[in-house]
């Protein structure tokens, strides 16, 4: 499978924008928690928007990669021919997101000064 160099450049730019967005999101969280001492950092609408955008971006990227790497015609045959190649990375991403979330929750409790007893 040959990939156009322009596609690699676009992918690199998208990854850079994603990392920059994450950095801005974390800076905003830090500002709200440490400077403003806000109880709630993000509203429920903001959390829903963030989760929705990330979910759509990941699903779009995975489906595009499945179609681009398959010789089958159409989306569904491309997905079914790459089940293991899609399921294993999805599992790895799921585990990494869950671990990151658990660590985030743990350290955000320690920053605010509330410790769980027991």
Backbone torsions as a table, in degrees:
resi	resn	phi	psi	omega
1	UNK	NA	122.1	178.5
2	UNK	-102.3	130.6	179.8
3	UNK	-109.9	135.5	178.6
4	UNK	-64.2	136.1	178.5
5	UNK	-58.5	-28.8	177.8
6	UNK	-65.0	-35.3	178.5
7	UNK	-65.4	-38.5	177.2
8	UNK	-65.0	-38.0	178.0
9	UNK	-66.7	-41.0	178.7
10	UNK	-64.7	-42.3	178.3
11	UNK	-62.3	-42.3	177.6
12	UNK	-62.3	-40.5	177.7
13	UNK	-65.3	-41.4	178.5
14	UNK	-63.1	-40.8	178.0
15	UNK	-65.4	-38.8	178.1
16	UNK	-64.3	-41.9	177.0
17	UNK	-64.8	-38.4	179.1
18	UNK	-64.0	-44.1	179.4
19	UNK	-66.6	-40.2	177.0
20	UNK	-62.3	-41.4	178.1
21	UNK	-63.2	-41.1	177.8
22	UNK	-63.9	-41.3	177.5
23	UNK	-61.7	-43.0	177.6
24	UNK	-65.1	-38.8	178.6
25	UNK	-64.0	-43.2	178.7
26	UNK	-68.9	-35.8	176.2
27	UNK	-64.3	-41.0	177.5
28	UNK	-63.6	-42.8	178.2
29	UNK	-60.6	-46.0	179.4
30	UNK	-60.9	-42.8	178.8
31	UNK	-61.1	-46.9	-178.0
32	UNK	-65.6	-40.8	-176.5
33	UNK	-78.0	-45.1	-171.8
34	UNK	-91.3	-37.0	-176.7
35	UNK	-88.9	-52.1	-177.3
36	UNK	-85.8	-13.7	-178.2
37	UNK	55.5	41.3	-177.7
38	UNK	-75.1	140.0	176.4
39	UNK	-70.9	-47.6	178.9
40	UNK	-109.3	124.6	-179.2
41	UNK	-81.6	-47.6	-178.2
42	UNK	-120.8	140.9	174.7
43	UNK	-74.6	167.8	180.0
44	UNK	-65.3	-32.2	177.1
45	UNK	-67.4	-41.8	178.9
46	UNK	-63.4	-41.9	178.0
47	UNK	-63.2	-42.5	179.3
48	UNK	-63.4	-40.9	178.7
49	UNK	-65.3	-45.2	-179.9
50	UNK	-61.7	-47.8	179.5
51	UNK	-63.3	-41.5	179.6
52	UNK	-63.7	-44.7	-179.8
53	UNK	-64.8	-43.9	179.4
54	UNK	-64.4	-42.6	180.0
55	UNK	-63.0	-45.7	179.7
56	UNK	-64.3	-40.5	179.9
57	UNK	-64.7	-43.7	-179.2
58	UNK	-67.5	-45.4	180.0
59	UNK	-63.6	-42.9	178.3
60	UNK	-62.3	-41.2	178.9
61	UNK	-65.7	-44.0	-179.2
62	UNK	-64.8	-44.2	-179.4
63	UNK	-67.9	-38.4	176.9
64	UNK	-63.8	-42.7	178.2
65	UNK	-64.7	-37.3	179.1
66	UNK	-65.2	-42.4	179.6
67	UNK	-69.4	-40.0	-177.8
68	UNK	-69.0	-30.1	-176.6
69	UNK	-95.5	1.4	-177.7
70	UNK	-108.7	150.6	175.5
71	UNK	-91.1	-6.2	-178.0
72	UNK	-74.2	152.4	176.2
73	UNK	-88.1	125.9	176.7
74	UNK	97.5	165.6	-176.3
75	UNK	-73.9	-49.9	-175.3
76	UNK	-63.3	-46.2	175.6
77	UNK	-61.7	-33.5	177.8
78	UNK	-66.7	-39.0	179.1
79	UNK	-68.8	-46.4	-178.0
80	UNK	-68.0	-27.2	178.2
81	UNK	-80.3	-12.9	-179.5
82	UNK	-121.6	35.6	-175.8
83	UNK	-58.2	-50.4	-178.9
84	UNK	-66.2	-40.0	179.4
85	UNK	-66.9	-20.5	175.9
86	UNK	-95.4	-38.8	-175.7
87	UNK	-70.2	-41.7	-177.9
88	UNK	-65.3	-49.9	175.8
89	UNK	-62.6	-35.5	177.9
90	UNK	-63.1	-40.8	177.8
91	UNK	-64.3	-42.2	179.8
92	UNK	-64.3	-43.1	177.9
93	UNK	-64.1	-41.7	179.5
94	UNK	-61.1	-46.6	179.5
95	UNK	-63.2	-43.4	-179.4
96	UNK	-65.7	-39.1	177.6
97	UNK	-65.2	-42.8	179.2
98	UNK	-64.5	-42.9	177.7
99	UNK	-64.3	-41.0	177.5
100	UNK	-63.1	-41.3	179.0
101	UNK	-64.1	-42.8	179.0
102	UNK	-63.2	-43.7	177.4
103	UNK	-64.7	-40.3	177.6
104	UNK	-59.4	-47.6	-179.5
105	UNK	-63.4	-40.9	-179.7
106	UNK	-62.8	-49.7	-176.5
107	UNK	-76.5	-27.5	176.6
108	UNK	-71.1	-28.6	173.7
109	UNK	-67.9	-40.1	-178.8
110	UNK	-69.1	-32.4	178.8
111	UNK	-67.2	-42.9	-176.5
112	UNK	-75.9	-11.1	176.0
113	UNK	93.2	-2.7	179.4
114	UNK	-93.6	123.5	178.4
115	UNK	-114.1	141.9	177.8
116	UNK	-79.1	138.3	176.5
117	UNK	-89.5	146.7	178.1
118	UNK	89.0	NA	NA
